[in-house]
């Protein structure tokens, strides 16, 4: 924590591609809550990616590391882009998003899947399938095949090359994420669906056994079901309203959440948070970011949808600031902005008019102003 007691320190790190464009809108919205609703926040701008690399030789220069070390919450945009020799793979890997997640032990990634009824036409799924969809994909973020050793590419005696990775989970890693799932479900509709590939993978056999054990020992009041990942992908498209909390490992969660993005109409609508462990002072480091990436195909054009970043701010209000009413106010403002007809290109109906990234931010701020005036 920095400065005044009770003040929450937020590092704003736009990153690359459309990251800075959408994060600027999330930042404006958070500033609105600071100005109008006395949100106790201080901001630090933190550069990340190609720009600081070209200037200082590091993707994450010392000032950025200091800013995110000191931050209670990080509002991140995106990383990535077209392959370029300007940032060598080694420099990128050292300070990658994966490395940040590991450095701060951000093990629990929450991805809410919800579709505003005004956006039903933007989804490739039928409106009747979308009715009542409201679930969370809880993805384990510090383990699994993305971090498992051994890994590499080797040359075999016959001259072929062989690439290999290791899917690995320990009992404590499984219990840590499953506990978050059960606790989340208790505050929702009381249902957890654990997703694995137990019919093929030993790591999934252990996953299922340990989730079941923890459930029996401490969370018998929550309904627990298990599903294979291939079936889960199909069920998300067939009947997404059946889910409440879906918990799964790193790679399965990565893939399933992009699939679920289509339920929400666009990747540009999906917020997320990655939570670390609770420390001795009861605080928990959190990185808020859209689910989408740097979208190089539309970067720099001012057309990206900023609502995933803005809805990530709503998650921050609820989880880091403990301001549920403000979070709900912001979510209603997003609905009002959409209801007023504001649409970026990714969520527009055929033939409809589109607005820019900034204009979508303006529409949300206008809706917040209207709500505030009405409440006076
Ligand atoms: P992407 O999410 O960047 O884009 C996928 C598609 O969705 C593109 O057509 C893009 O234009 C569209 N899209 C994404 N966000 C949008 C938004 N806010 N508004 C409108 N349209 C949007 O995924 P990709 O193309 O597979 O990856 C591009 C780069 O991003 C890669 O380098 C990848 O590694 C990286 N990436 C980073 C993150 C992250 O920073 N957390 C996540 C995923 C991918």
Boltz pocket constraint, residues with backbone or C-beta under 6 A from the ligand:
constraints:
  - pocket:
      binder: B
      contacts: [[A, 18], [A, 22], [A, 77], [A, 78], [A, 79], [A, 80], [A, 81], [A, 82], [A, 97], [A, 267], [A, 268], [A, 269], [A, 289], [A, 290], [A, 291], [A, 292], [A, 293], [A, 294], [A, 295], [A, 296], [A, 297], [A, 298], [A, 303], [A, 304], [A, 305], [A, 306], [A, 308], [A, 344], [A, 346]]
      max_distance: 6.0
